[in-house]
Amino acid sequence: MKETSSISDAELTIMKIIWKNPNITANKIIEQLSDKTKWKPNTVKTLINRLLKKNVIGFNKEGKEYFYYAVVQEESYINAESNSFLNKIFNGSVISMVLNFVDNKKLSKNEIKELKDILNKNRE
């Protein structure tokens, strides 16, 4: 796994666009962010360069255009971050995490039922 834990929230915003749109140009990323952020084009390009330096994205050059793609896949990133969170906050205990959410009423009755169904399926 690359340096996924060092991806900032702003960089993650860029990554989400690249994961959904492999081989995307900086201008297209800027365009997609225009409604969501007030970032200037140079800010977006700086974030892209940081991701390149971290080797979590790569690029192909065609003429004068650079097309960016993910080196670290979204699923790998989610798994690494989930494990990091679980280890850091709950000492690696899934049970402690689930109990925390249940005890603090952060799960609805329907979500608890869904969890039970998932657990029962995994038992089989």
Secondary structure by P-SEA (a helix, b strand, c coil): ccccccccaaaaaaaaaaaacccccaaaaaaaacccccccaaaaaaaaaaaaaaccbbbbbcccbbbbbbcccaaaaaaaaaaaaaaacccccaaaaaaaaaaaccccaaaaaaaaaaaaaaac
